[in-house]
Amino acid sequence: LGDITKIDNLPDCDLLTYSFPCQDISILGNQHGLKKGSGTRSGLLWEVERLLNNKAKENRLPKVLLLENVKQLVSP
């Protein structure tokens, strides 16, 4: 589909798999985090949120979302 920052709508689907550059949250990376508007590479996760919010407005969310696990995603 191209550059995620330039996509307005996702196609209808039952399964969406996605990931984002994890260097900014990984143990081995710089750990700048996922703060919205931070401009970090990991901030691309918020672009997925934007697209999913657009689908929610249409009441057409995928049935399953599959996100790559990154150890620091949910732990300090």
All heavy atoms as a GROMACS GRO file, in nm:
protein
  594
    1LEU      N    1   0.081  -0.120   0.000
    1LEU     CA    2   0.000   0.000   0.000
    1LEU      C    3   0.084   0.126   0.000
    1LEU      O    4   0.031   0.233  -0.021
    1LEU     CB    5  -0.095   0.001   0.120
    1LEU     CG    6  -0.200  -0.110   0.125
    1LEU    CD1    7  -0.275  -0.106   0.256
    1LEU    CD2    8  -0.294  -0.102   0.007
    2GLY      N    9   0.213   0.113   0.030
    2GLY     CA   10   0.301   0.230   0.026
    2GLY      C   11   0.332   0.286   0.163
    2GLY      O   12   0.319   0.219   0.265
    3ASP      N   13   0.372   0.411   0.165
    3ASP     CA   14   0.411   0.483   0.285
    3ASP      C   15   0.290   0.495   0.379
    3ASP      O   16   0.189   0.556   0.344
    3ASP     CB   17   0.461   0.621   0.244
    3ASP     CG   18   0.508   0.707   0.360
    3ASP    OD1   19   0.475   0.678   0.477
    3ASP    OD2   20   0.578   0.806   0.334
    4ILE      N   21   0.299   0.439   0.498
    4ILE     CA   22   0.186   0.436   0.591
    4ILE      C   23   0.137   0.576   0.628
    4ILE      O   24   0.019   0.597   0.655
    4ILE     CB   25   0.219   0.354   0.718
    4ILE    CG1   26   0.092   0.326   0.798
    4ILE    CG2   27   0.324   0.425   0.802
    4ILE    CD1   28   0.109   0.225   0.908
    5THR      N   29   0.224   0.674   0.626
    5THR     CA   30   0.183   0.810   0.662
    5THR      C   31   0.099   0.875   0.552
    5THR      O   32   0.037   0.978   0.575
    5THR     CB   33   0.305   0.899   0.691
    5THR    OG1   34   0.385   0.912   0.573
    5THR    CG2   35   0.389   0.842   0.805
    6LYS      N   36   0.097   0.814   0.434
    6LYS     CA   37   0.020   0.869   0.322
    6LYS      C   38  -0.106   0.787   0.291
    6LYS      O   39  -0.179   0.820   0.199
    6LYS     CB   40   0.109   0.879   0.199
    6LYS     CG   41   0.222   0.979   0.218
    6LYS     CD   42   0.310   0.988   0.097
    6LYS     CE   43   0.416   1.092   0.102
    6LYS     NZ   44   0.484   1.115   0.224
    7ILE      N   45  -0.132   0.681   0.368
    7ILE     CA   46  -0.249   0.597   0.347
    7ILE      C   47  -0.364   0.653   0.430
    7ILE      O   48  -0.347   0.684   0.548
    7ILE     CB   49  -0.219   0.451   0.388
    7ILE    CG1   50  -0.110   0.393   0.301
    7ILE    CG2   51  -0.345   0.366   0.383
    7ILE    CD1   52  -0.058   0.260   0.348
    8ASP      N   53  -0.481   0.667   0.366
    8ASP     CA   54  -0.598   0.718   0.438
    8ASP      C   55  -0.688   0.607   0.490
    8ASP      O   56  -0.750   0.623   0.594
    8ASP     CB   57  -0.679   0.810   0.347
    8ASP     CG   58  -0.605   0.939   0.317
    8ASP    OD1   59  -0.535   0.991   0.406
    8ASP    OD2   60  -0.616   0.988   0.203
    9ASN      N   61  -0.698   0.498   0.416
    9ASN     CA   62  -0.788   0.389   0.455
    9ASN      C   63  -0.724   0.254   0.426
    9ASN      O   64  -0.658   0.237   0.324
    9ASN     CB   65  -0.920   0.399   0.379
    9ASN     CG   66  -1.004   0.514   0.428
    9ASN    OD1   67  -1.034   0.523   0.546
    9ASN    ND2   68  -1.041   0.604   0.338
   10LEU      N   69  -0.748   0.161   0.516
   10LEU     CA   70  -0.706   0.022   0.493
   10LEU      C   71  -0.814  -0.050   0.414
   10LEU      O   72  -0.933  -0.020   0.431
   10LEU     CB   73  -0.688  -0.050   0.627
   10LEU     CG   74  -0.574  -0.005   0.717
   10LEU    CD1   75  -0.585  -0.074   0.852
   10LEU    CD2   76  -0.442  -0.036   0.652
   11PRO      N   77  -0.776  -0.147   0.332
   11PRO     CA   78  -0.879  -0.229   0.268
   11PRO      C   79  -0.948  -0.315   0.374
   11PRO      O   80  -0.893  -0.340   0.481
   11PRO     CB   81  -0.800  -0.315   0.169
   11PRO     CG   82  -0.658  -0.307   0.211
   11PRO     CD   83  -0.641  -0.184   0.292
   12ASP      N   84  -1.070  -0.356   0.346
   12ASP     CA   85  -1.140  -0.446   0.438
   12ASP      C   86  -1.064  -0.577   0.447
   12ASP      O   87  -1.014  -0.629   0.347
   12ASP     CB   88  -1.282  -0.472   0.388
   12ASP     CG   89  -1.371  -0.351   0.402
   12ASP    OD1   90  -1.334  -0.258   0.477
   12ASP    OD2   91  -1.478  -0.349   0.338
   13CYS      N   92  -1.052  -0.630   0.569
   13CYS     CA   93  -0.982  -0.756   0.589
   13CYS      C   94  -1.027  -0.817   0.721
   13CYS      O   95  -1.081  -0.748   0.807
   13CYS     CB   96  -0.830  -0.736   0.588
   13CYS     SG   97  -0.769  -0.626   0.717
   14ASP      N   98  -1.005  -0.946   0.738
   14ASP     CA   99  -1.034  -1.014   0.864
   14ASP      C  100  -0.913  -1.020   0.955
   14ASP      O  101  -0.927  -1.028   1.076
   14ASP     CB  102  -1.082  -1.158   0.837
   14ASP     CG  103  -1.220  -1.160   0.775
   14ASP    OD1  104  -1.300  -1.068   0.801
   14ASP    OD2  105  -1.250  -1.255   0.700
   15LEU      N  106  -0.794  -1.020   0.897
   15LEU     CA  107  -0.669  -1.031   0.972
   15LEU      C  108  -0.574  -0.921   0.928
   15LEU      O  109  -0.550  -0.903   0.809
   15LEU     CB  110  -0.604  -1.168   0.946
   15LEU     CG  111  -0.463  -1.188   0.996
   15LEU    CD1  112  -0.458  -1.189   1.149
   15LEU    CD2  113  -0.404  -1.317   0.941
   16LEU      N  114  -0.522  -0.847   1.026
   16LEU     CA  115  -0.422  -0.744   0.997
   16LEU      C  116  -0.298  -0.776   1.078
   16LEU      O  117  -0.303  -0.788   1.200
   16LEU     CB  118  -0.474  -0.606   1.034
   16LEU     CG  119  -0.376  -0.491   1.012
   16LEU    CD1  120  -0.346  -0.472   0.863
   16LEU    CD2  121  -0.429  -0.362   1.072
   17THR      N  122  -0.188  -0.797   1.009
   17THR     CA  123  -0.059  -0.815   1.077
   17THR      C  124   0.021  -0.689   1.056
   17THR      O  125   0.018  -0.630   0.948
   17THR     CB  126   0.018  -0.937   1.022
   17THR    OG1  127   0.052  -0.914   0.886
   17THR    CG2  128  -0.062  -1.064   1.036
   18TYR      N  129   0.089  -0.646   1.159
   18TYR     CA  130   0.166  -0.522   1.147
   18TYR      C  131   0.279  -0.521   1.248
   18TYR      O  132   0.280  -0.597   1.344
   18TYR     CB  133   0.076  -0.400   1.163
   18TYR     CG  134   0.002  -0.390   1.294
   18TYR    CD1  135   0.048  -0.306   1.395
   18TYR    CD2  136  -0.113  -0.465   1.318
   18TYR    CE1  137  -0.021  -0.296   1.515
   18TYR    CE2  138  -0.182  -0.456   1.436
   18TYR     CZ  139  -0.135  -0.371   1.535
   18TYR     OH  140  -0.203  -0.361   1.654
   19SER      N  141   0.370  -0.434   1.226
   19SER     CA  142   0.482  -0.414   1.314
   19SER      C  143   0.534  -0.273   1.290
   19SER      O  144   0.478  -0.197   1.213
   19SER     CB  145   0.591  -0.518   1.286
   19SER     OG  146   0.690  -0.509   1.386
   20PHE      N  147   0.640  -0.239   1.355
   20PHE     CA  148   0.700  -0.106   1.341
   20PHE      C  149   0.845  -0.120   1.383
   20PHE      O  150   0.881  -0.215   1.453
   20PHE     CB  151   0.627  -0.004   1.428
   20PHE     CG  152   0.615  -0.046   1.573
   20PHE    CD1  153   0.709  -0.008   1.666
   20PHE    CD2  154   0.510  -0.126   1.613
   20PHE    CE1  155   0.700  -0.049   1.797
   20PHE    CE2  156   0.499  -0.168   1.745
   20PHE     CZ  157   0.594  -0.128   1.837
   21PRO      N  158   0.930  -0.027   1.342
   21PRO     CA  159   1.070  -0.036   1.386
   21PRO      C  160   1.076  -0.031   1.539
   21PRO      O  161   1.020   0.060   1.600
   21PRO     CB  162   1.136   0.088   1.325
   21PRO     CG  163   1.048   0.123   1.209
   21PRO     CD  164   0.909   0.085   1.251
   22CYS      N  165   1.138  -0.129   1.599
   22CYS     CA  166   1.134  -0.141   1.746
   22CYS      C  167   1.258  -0.086   1.816
   22CYS      O  168   1.266  -0.092   1.938
   22CYS     CB  169   1.112  -0.286   1.785
   22CYS     SG  170   1.245  -0.396   1.732
   23GLN      N  171   1.352  -0.030   1.743
   23GLN     CA  172   1.476   0.016   1.806
   23GLN      C  173   1.452   0.114   1.920
   23GLN      O  174   1.525   0.116   2.019
   23GLN     CB  175   1.569   0.082   1.704
   23GLN     CG  176   1.621  -0.010   1.599
   23GLN     CD  177   1.532  -0.013   1.476
   23GLN    OE1  178   1.413   0.011   1.482
   23GLN    NE2  179   1.592  -0.042   1.362
   24ASP      N  180   1.350   0.197   1.908
   24ASP     CA  181   1.328   0.300   2.008
   24ASP      C  182   1.266   0.250   2.138
   24ASP      O  183   1.257   0.324   2.235
   24ASP     CB  184   1.240   0.411   1.950
   24ASP     CG  185   1.308   0.478   1.832
   24ASP    OD1  186   1.425   0.518   1.847
   24ASP    OD2  187   1.246   0.489   1.726
   25ILE      N  188   1.224   0.124   2.140
   25ILE     CA  189   1.171   0.068   2.265
   25ILE      C  190   1.246  -0.057   2.309
   25ILE      O  191   1.229  -0.101   2.422
   25ILE     CB  192   1.020   0.038   2.256
   25ILE    CG1  193   0.991  -0.061   2.145
   25ILE    CG2  194   0.941   0.164   2.241
   25ILE    CD1  195   0.850  -0.111   2.142
   26SER      N  196   1.328  -0.113   2.222
   26SER     CA  197   1.394  -0.239   2.257
   26SER      C  198   1.503  -0.218   2.361
   26SER      O  199   1.555  -0.108   2.380
   26SER     CB  200   1.455  -0.305   2.132
   26SER     OG  201   1.575  -0.242   2.096
   27ILE      N  202   1.536  -0.326   2.428
   27ILE     CA  203   1.642  -0.323   2.530
   27ILE      C  204   1.775  -0.283   2.467
   27ILE      O  205   1.854  -0.211   2.527
   27ILE     CB  206   1.653  -0.461   2.598
   27ILE    CG1  207   1.527  -0.489   2.678
   27ILE    CG2  208   1.776  -0.467   2.688
   27ILE    CD1  209   1.517  -0.631   2.730
   28LEU      N  210   1.800  -0.328   2.346
   28LEU     CA  211   1.928  -0.301   2.280
   28LEU      C  212   1.932  -0.166   2.209
   28LEU      O  213   2.037  -0.123   2.166
   28LEU     CB  214   1.959  -0.413   2.180
   28LEU     CG  215   1.976  -0.551   2.242
   28LEU    CD1  216   1.994  -0.656   2.133
   28LEU    CD2  217   2.092  -0.554   2.339
   29GLY      N  218   1.816  -0.102   2.197
   29GLY     CA  219   1.810   0.025   2.127
   29GLY      C  220   1.825   0.143   2.220
   29GLY      O  221   1.868   0.131   2.335
   30ASN      N  222   1.787   0.258   2.173
   30ASN     CA  223   1.801   0.381   2.252
   30ASN      C  224   1.688   0.404   2.352
   30ASN      O  225   1.695   0.494   2.433
   30ASN     CB  226   1.808   0.502   2.158
   30ASN     CG  227   1.934   0.499   2.075
   30ASN    OD1  228   2.038   0.451   2.120
   30ASN    ND2  229   1.926   0.549   1.952
   31GLN      N  230   1.583   0.327   2.344
   31GLN     CA  231   1.469   0.333   2.434
   31GLN      C  232   1.408   0.474   2.446
   31GLN      O  233   1.382   0.522   2.555
   31GLN     CB  234   1.504   0.276   2.571
   31GLN     CG  235   1.541   0.130   2.564
   31GLN     CD  236   1.574   0.070   2.699
   31GLN    OE1  237   1.638   0.132   2.781
   31GLN    NE2  238   1.529  -0.051   2.720
   32HIS      N  239   1.385   0.537   2.333
   32HIS     CA  240   1.319   0.668   2.332
   32HIS      C  241   1.169   0.654   2.348
   32HIS      O  242   1.100   0.751   2.372
   32HIS     CB  243   1.350   0.745   2.203
   32HIS     CG  244   1.492   0.786   2.191
   32HIS    ND1  245   1.553   0.872   2.280
   32HIS    CD2  246   1.587   0.752   2.102
   32HIS    CE1  247   1.679   0.890   2.245
   32HIS    NE2  248   1.703   0.818   2.137
   33GLY      N  249   1.118   0.534   2.329
   33GLY     CA  250   0.978   0.507   2.356
   33GLY      C  251   0.884   0.529   2.241
   33GLY      O  252   0.922   0.551   2.128
   34LEU      N  253   0.756   0.524   2.277
   34LEU     CA  254   0.647   0.531   2.180
   34LEU      C  255   0.565   0.658   2.194
   34LEU      O  256   0.454   0.665   2.146
   34LEU     CB  257   0.553   0.412   2.198
   34LEU     CG  258   0.606   0.277   2.156
   34LEU    CD1  259   0.512   0.166   2.203
   34LEU    CD2  260   0.621   0.271   2.006
   35LYS      N  261   0.614   0.758   2.261
   35LYS     CA  262   0.535   0.878   2.287
   35LYS      C  263   0.483   0.937   2.156
   35LYS      O  264   0.558   0.955   2.060
   35LYS     CB  265   0.619   0.981   2.362
   35LYS     CG  266   0.541   1.102   2.404
   35LYS     CD  267   0.624   1.195   2.487
   35LYS     CE  268   0.542   1.317   2.524
   35LYS     NZ  269   0.618   1.412   2.603
   36LYS      N  270   0.353   0.965   2.154
   36LYS     CA  271   0.292   1.025   2.035
   36LYS      C  272   0.361   1.157   2.003
   36LYS      O  273   0.390   1.237   2.093
   36LYS     CB  274   0.143   1.051   2.058
   36LYS     CG  275   0.058   0.933   2.032
   36LYS     CD  276  -0.089   0.972   2.032
   36LYS     CE  277  -0.173   0.851   2.003
   36LYS     NZ  278  -0.315   0.882   2.000
   37GLY      N  279   0.386   1.179   1.876
   37GLY     CA  280   0.447   1.303   1.832
   37GLY      C  281   0.596   1.311   1.857
   37GLY      O  282   0.658   1.414   1.832
   38SER      N  283   0.657   1.204   1.905
   38SER     CA  284   0.800   1.207   1.936
   38SER      C  285   0.887   1.205   1.811
   38SER      O  286   1.003   1.241   1.816
   38SER     CB  287   0.838   1.087   2.025
   38SER     OG  288   0.822   0.966   1.952
   39GLY      N  289   0.828   1.160   1.700
   39GLY     CA  290   0.907   1.152   1.577
   39GLY      C  291   1.000   1.032   1.573
   39GLY      O  292   1.081   1.021   1.482
   40THR      N  293   0.988   0.942   1.670
   40THR     CA  294   1.073   0.823   1.670
   40THR      C  295   1.024   0.725   1.564
   40THR      O  296   0.908   0.730   1.523
   40THR     CB  297   1.074   0.752   1.807
   40THR    OG1  298   0.943   0.704   1.836
   40THR    CG2  299   1.122   0.844   1.918
   41ARG      N  300   1.112   0.636   1.524
   41ARG     CA  301   1.073   0.533   1.427
   41ARG      C  302   0.960   0.447   1.481
   41ARG      O  303   0.870   0.407   1.409
   41ARG     CB  304   1.194   0.445   1.392
   41ARG     CG  305   1.306   0.522   1.324
   41ARG     CD  306   1.433   0.444   1.332
   41ARG     NE  307   1.479   0.444   1.472
   41ARG     CZ  308   1.597   0.407   1.512
   41ARG    NH1  309   1.685   0.364   1.425
   41ARG    NH2  310   1.630   0.409   1.638
   42SER      N  311   0.965   0.419   1.610
   42SER     CA  312   0.861   0.338   1.672
   42SER      C  313   0.727   0.410   1.675
   42SER      O  314   0.623   0.348   1.690
   42SER     CB  315   0.902   0.299   1.814
   42SER     OG  316   1.018   0.217   1.809
   43GLY      N  317   0.729   0.540   1.659
   43GLY     CA  318   0.607   0.618   1.654
   43GLY      C  319   0.518   0.582   1.536
   43GLY      O  320   0.402   0.624   1.530
   44LEU      N  321   0.569   0.504   1.442
   44LEU     CA  322   0.486   0.459   1.330
   44LEU      C  323   0.369   0.374   1.380
   44LEU      O  324   0.269   0.359   1.311
   44LEU     CB  325   0.569   0.383   1.227
   44LEU     CG  326   0.666   0.468   1.147
   44LEU    CD1  327   0.753   0.381   1.058
   44LEU    CD2  328   0.591   0.571   1.064
   45LEU      N  329   0.380   0.321   1.502
   45LEU     CA  330   0.268   0.247   1.560
   45LEU      C  331   0.144   0.335   1.566
   45LEU      O  332   0.032   0.288   1.544
   45LEU     CB  333   0.304   0.198   1.700
   45LEU     CG  334   0.192   0.127   1.776
   45LEU    CD1  335   0.151  -0.001   1.705
   45LEU    CD2  336   0.235   0.097   1.917
   46TRP      N  337   0.160   0.464   1.590
   46TRP     CA  338   0.045   0.555   1.599
   46TRP      C  339  -0.021   0.574   1.463
   46TRP      O  340  -0.139   0.608   1.456
   46TRP     CB  341   0.087   0.687   1.661
   46TRP     CG  342   0.148   0.665   1.795
   46TRP    CD1  343   0.276   0.693   1.833
   46TRP    CD2  344   0.086   0.606   1.910
   46TRP    NE1  345   0.297   0.654   1.964
   46TRP    CE2  346   0.182   0.601   2.013
   46TRP    CE3  347  -0.042   0.556   1.935
   46TRP    CZ2  348   0.154   0.548   2.138
   46TRP    CZ3  349  -0.069   0.504   2.060
   46TRP    CH2  350   0.028   0.501   2.160
   47GLU      N  351   0.053   0.551   1.356
   47GLU     CA  352  -0.009   0.555   1.223
   47GLU      C  353  -0.104   0.438   1.206
   47GLU      O  354  -0.212   0.452   1.146
   47GLU     CB  355   0.098   0.554   1.113
   47GLU     CG  356   0.183   0.680   1.108
   47GLU     CD  357   0.104   0.803   1.069
   47GLU    OE1  358   0.007   0.793   0.991
   47GLU    OE2  359   0.138   0.911   1.118
   48VAL      N  360  -0.069   0.322   1.260
   48VAL     CA  361  -0.159   0.207   1.256
   48VAL      C  362  -0.284   0.239   1.337
   48VAL      O  363  -0.397   0.212   1.294
   48VAL     CB  364  -0.090   0.079   1.310
   48VAL    CG1  365  -0.189  -0.036   1.318
   48VAL    CG2  366   0.029   0.042   1.224
   49GLU      N  367  -0.267   0.301   1.454
   49GLU     CA  368  -0.382   0.340   1.535
   49GLU      C  369  -0.475   0.432   1.456
   49GLU      O  370  -0.597   0.416   1.458
   49GLU     CB  371  -0.336   0.408   1.663
   49GLU     CG  372  -0.453   0.455   1.748
   49GLU     CD  373  -0.413   0.544   1.862
   49GLU    OE1  374  -0.347   0.647   1.838
   49GLU    OE2  375  -0.451   0.509   1.976
   50ARG      N  376  -0.418   0.529   1.386
   50ARG     CA  377  -0.497   0.622   1.306
   50ARG      C  378  -0.580   0.548   1.202
   50ARG      O  379  -0.700   0.572   1.187
   50ARG     CB  380  -0.403   0.724   1.237
   50ARG     CG  381  -0.473   0.820   1.143
   50ARG     CD  382  -0.372   0.911   1.074
   50ARG     NE  383  -0.275   0.840   0.993
   50ARG     CZ  384  -0.296   0.796   0.869
   50ARG    NH1  385  -0.413   0.814   0.810
   50ARG    NH2  386  -0.200   0.734   0.802
   51LEU      N  387  -0.516   0.455   1.132
   51LEU     CA  388  -0.587   0.378   1.030
   51LEU      C  389  -0.696   0.289   1.090
   51LEU      O  390  -0.805   0.276   1.035
   51LEU     CB  391  -0.488   0.294   0.949
   51LEU     CG  392  -0.392   0.376   0.862
   51LEU    CD1  393  -0.283   0.288   0.805
   51LEU    CD2  394  -0.468   0.447   0.751
   52LEU      N  395  -0.668   0.230   1.206
   52LEU     CA  396  -0.769   0.147   1.272
   52LEU      C  397  -0.885   0.232   1.323
   52LEU      O  398  -1.001   0.190   1.318
   52LEU     CB  399  -0.707   0.067   1.386
   52LEU     CG  400  -0.614  -0.046   1.342
   52LEU    CD1  401  -0.542  -0.106   1.462
   52LEU    CD2  402  -0.690  -0.153   1.265
   53ASN      N  403  -0.857   0.352   1.369
   53ASN     CA  404  -0.965   0.442   1.411
   53ASN      C  405  -1.055   0.477   1.293
   53ASN      O  406  -1.177   0.487   1.309
   53ASN     CB  407  -0.909   0.568   1.476
   53ASN     CG  408  -0.862   0.545   1.618
   53ASN    OD1  409  -0.908   0.454   1.686
   53ASN    ND2  410  -0.769   0.627   1.663
   54ASN      N  411  -0.995   0.496   1.176
   54ASN     CA  412  -1.075   0.522   1.055
   54ASN      C  413  -1.166   0.404   1.025
   54ASN      O  414  -1.283   0.422   0.990
   54ASN     CB  415  -0.985   0.550   0.934
   54ASN     CG  416  -0.919   0.686   0.942
   54ASN    OD1  417  -0.956   0.770   1.022
   54ASN    ND2  418  -0.819   0.707   0.858
   55LYS      N  419  -1.114   0.281   1.039
   55LYS     CA  420  -1.195   0.162   1.014
   55LYS      C  421  -1.306   0.149   1.120
   55LYS      O  422  -1.416   0.106   1.090
   55LYS     CB  423  -1.110   0.034   1.013
   55LYS     CG  424  -1.013   0.021   0.899
   55LYS     CD  425  -1.078   0.036   0.764
   55LYS     CE  426  -1.140  -0.091   0.714
   55LYS     NZ  427  -1.195  -0.076   0.578
   56ALA      N  428  -1.276   0.187   1.243
   56ALA     CA  429  -1.376   0.179   1.350
   56ALA      C  430  -1.493   0.272   1.320
   56ALA      O  431  -1.609   0.237   1.347
   56ALA     CB  432  -1.312   0.213   1.484
   57LYS      N  433  -1.466   0.388   1.265
   57LYS     CA  434  -1.572   0.482   1.229
   57LYS      C  435  -1.666   0.421   1.125
   57LYS      O  436  -1.784   0.452   1.122
   57LYS     CB  437  -1.513   0.612   1.176
   57LYS     CG  438  -1.443   0.695   1.282
   57LYS     CD  439  -1.376   0.816   1.220
   57LYS     CE  440  -1.289   0.886   1.322
   57LYS     NZ  441  -1.209   0.993   1.260
   58GLU      N  442  -1.611   0.335   1.041
   58GLU     CA  443  -1.691   0.266   0.939
   58GLU      C  444  -1.752   0.137   0.993
   58GLU      O  445  -1.823   0.068   0.923
   58GLU     CB  446  -1.602   0.229   0.819
   58GLU     CG  447  -1.536   0.346   0.751
   58GLU     CD  448  -1.430   0.300   0.650
   58GLU    OE1  449  -1.414   0.178   0.629
   58GLU    OE2  450  -1.363   0.388   0.593
   59ASN      N  451  -1.720   0.105   1.120
   59ASN     CA  452  -1.762  -0.020   1.182
   59ASN      C  453  -1.715  -0.141   1.100
   59ASN      O  454  -1.789  -0.237   1.079
   59ASN     CB  455  -1.914  -0.023   1.201
   59ASN     CG  456  -1.956  -0.119   1.309
   59ASN    OD1  457  -1.877  -0.154   1.396
   59ASN    ND2  458  -2.080  -0.163   1.304
   60ARG      N  459  -1.590  -0.135   1.052
   60ARG     CA  460  -1.535  -0.240   0.966
   60ARG      C  461  -1.394  -0.281   1.012
   60ARG      O  462  -1.306  -0.301   0.929
   60ARG     CB  463  -1.533  -0.191   0.822
   60ARG     CG  464  -1.674  -0.156   0.771
   60ARG     CD  465  -1.672  -0.118   0.627
   60ARG     NE  466  -1.642  -0.231   0.544
   60ARG     CZ  467  -1.733  -0.305   0.480
   60ARG    NH1  468  -1.859  -0.278   0.494
   60ARG    NH2  469  -1.696  -0.404   0.403
   61LEU      N  470  -1.375  -0.292   1.141
   61LEU     CA  471  -1.244  -0.333   1.193
   61LEU      C  472  -1.214  -0.478   1.156
   61LEU      O  473  -1.305  -0.560   1.147
   61LEU     CB  474  -1.240  -0.320   1.345
   61LEU     CG  475  -1.224  -0.180   1.400
   61LEU    CD1  476  -1.251  -0.179   1.550
   61LEU    CD2  477  -1.086  -0.126   1.371
   62PRO      N  478  -1.085  -0.511   1.139
   62PRO     CA  479  -1.048  -0.652   1.120
   62PRO      C  480  -1.088  -0.731   1.245
   62PRO      O  481  -1.092  -0.678   1.356
   62PRO     CB  482  -0.896  -0.648   1.106
   62PRO     CG  483  -0.862  -0.507   1.070
   62PRO     CD  484  -0.968  -0.422   1.131
   63LYS      N  485  -1.116  -0.860   1.227
   63LYS     CA  486  -1.153  -0.947   1.340
   63LYS      C  487  -1.033  -0.976   1.428
   63LYS      O  488  -1.045  -0.994   1.549
   63LYS     CB  489  -1.211  -1.077   1.288
   63LYS     CG  490  -1.344  -1.058   1.218
   63LYS     CD  491  -1.394  -1.189   1.161
   63LYS     CE  492  -1.523  -1.166   1.085
   63LYS     NZ  493  -1.568  -1.286   1.016
   64VAL      N  494  -0.912  -0.982   1.367
   64VAL     CA  495  -0.791  -1.018   1.439
   64VAL      C  496  -0.680  -0.919   1.404
   64VAL      O  497  -0.658  -0.888   1.287
   64VAL     CB  498  -0.744  -1.161   1.403
   64VAL    CG1  499  -0.615  -1.195   1.475
   64VAL    CG2  500  -0.852  -1.263   1.434
   65LEU      N  501  -0.611  -0.870   1.508
   65LEU     CA  502  -0.492  -0.787   1.490
   65LEU      C  503  -0.374  -0.864   1.545
   65LEU      O  504  -0.380  -0.916   1.657
   65LEU     CB  505  -0.505  -0.654   1.566
   65LEU     CG  506  -0.622  -0.565   1.530
   65LEU    CD1  507  -0.627  -0.446   1.624
   65LEU    CD2  508  -0.612  -0.520   1.385
   66LEU      N  509  -0.267  -0.873   1.469
   66LEU     CA  510  -0.149  -0.947   1.512
   66LEU      C  511  -0.030  -0.851   1.508
   66LEU      O  512   0.011  -0.806   1.402
   66LEU     CB  513  -0.125  -1.067   1.420
   66LEU     CG  514  -0.006  -1.156   1.452
   66LEU    CD1  515  -0.021  -1.219   1.589
   66LEU    CD2  516   0.006  -1.264   1.345
   67LEU      N  517   0.023  -0.821   1.626
   67LEU     CA  518   0.135  -0.728   1.641
   67LEU      C  519   0.257  -0.806   1.685
   67LEU      O  520   0.249  -0.891   1.774
   67LEU     CB  521   0.102  -0.621   1.745
   67LEU     CG  522   0.211  -0.526   1.790
   67LEU    CD1  523   0.256  -0.438   1.674
   67LEU    CD2  524   0.162  -0.440   1.904
   68GLU      N  525   0.371  -0.774   1.626
   68GLU     CA  526   0.497  -0.837   1.666
   68GLU      C  527   0.526  -0.805   1.813
   68GLU      O  528   0.505  -0.694   1.859
   68GLU     CB  529   0.611  -0.783   1.579
   68GLU     CG  530   0.747  -0.831   1.622
   68GLU     CD  531   0.860  -0.760   1.550
   68GLU    OE1  532   0.835  -0.661   1.481
   68GLU    OE2  533   0.974  -0.806   1.565
   69ASN      N  534   0.573  -0.903   1.887
   69ASN     CA  535   0.609  -0.885   2.026
   69ASN      C  536   0.749  -0.824   2.039
   69ASN      O  537   0.844  -0.872   1.979
   69ASN     CB  538   0.605  -1.020   2.099
   69ASN     CG  539   0.637  -1.007   2.246
   69ASN    OD1  540   0.610  -0.905   2.307
   69ASN    ND2  541   0.693  -1.111   2.302
   70VAL      N  542   0.757  -0.719   2.116
   70VAL     CA  543   0.885  -0.657   2.150
   70VAL      C  544   0.888  -0.650   2.302
   70VAL      O  545   0.796  -0.596   2.363
   70VAL     CB  546   0.898  -0.515   2.090
   70VAL    CG1  547   1.026  -0.448   2.134
   70VAL    CG2  548   0.887  -0.519   1.939
   71LYS      N  549   0.989  -0.707   2.363
   71LYS     CA  550   0.993  -0.723   2.508
   71LYS      C  551   0.958  -0.595   2.583
   71LYS      O  552   0.881  -0.596   2.677
   71LYS     CB  553   1.129  -0.775   2.552
   71LYS     CG  554   1.134  -0.807   2.700
   71LYS     CD  555   1.264  -0.873   2.737
   71LYS     CE  556   1.262  -0.910   2.884
   71LYS     NZ  557   1.381  -0.976   2.926
   72GLN      N  558   1.010  -0.483   2.546
   72GLN     CA  559   0.988  -0.359   2.619
   72GLN      C  560   0.855  -0.291   2.587
   72GLN      O  561   0.825  -0.186   2.642
   72GLN     CB  562   1.102  -0.261   2.593
   72GLN     CG  563   1.236  -0.305   2.650
   72GLN     CD  564   1.232  -0.319   2.800
   72GLN    OE1  565   1.218  -0.428   2.853
   72GLN    NE2  566   1.243  -0.210   2.870
   73LEU      N  567   0.775  -0.350   2.499
   73LEU     CA  568   0.648  -0.288   2.461
   73LEU      C  569   0.555  -0.272   2.581
   73LEU      O  570   0.490  -0.170   2.596
   73LEU     CB  571   0.580  -0.370   2.352
   73LEU     CG  572   0.453  -0.310   2.292
   73LEU    CD1  573   0.480  -0.174   2.230
   73LEU    CD2  574   0.396  -0.403   2.186
   74VAL      N  575   0.551  -0.371   2.668
   74VAL     CA  576   0.459  -0.365   2.782
   74VAL      C  577   0.531  -0.372   2.916
   74VAL      O  578   0.467  -0.379   3.019
   74VAL     CB  579   0.352  -0.476   2.775
   74VAL    CG1  580   0.260  -0.452   2.659
   74VAL    CG2  581   0.415  -0.612   2.768
   75SER      N  582   0.661  -0.370   2.918
   75SER     CA  583   0.734  -0.373   3.045
   75SER      C  584   0.833  -0.258   3.047
   75SER      O  585   0.881  -0.214   2.945
   75SER     CB  586   0.805  -0.507   3.063
   75SER     OG  587   0.900  -0.529   2.961
   76PRO      N  588   0.865  -0.207   3.167
   76PRO     CA  589   0.956  -0.092   3.179
   76PRO      C  590   1.099  -0.127   3.143
   76PRO      O  591   1.141  -0.236   3.138
   76PRO     CB  592   0.945  -0.051   3.324
   76PRO     CG  593   0.885  -0.165   3.396
   76PRO     CD  594   0.816  -0.252   3.295
   0.00000   0.00000   0.00000
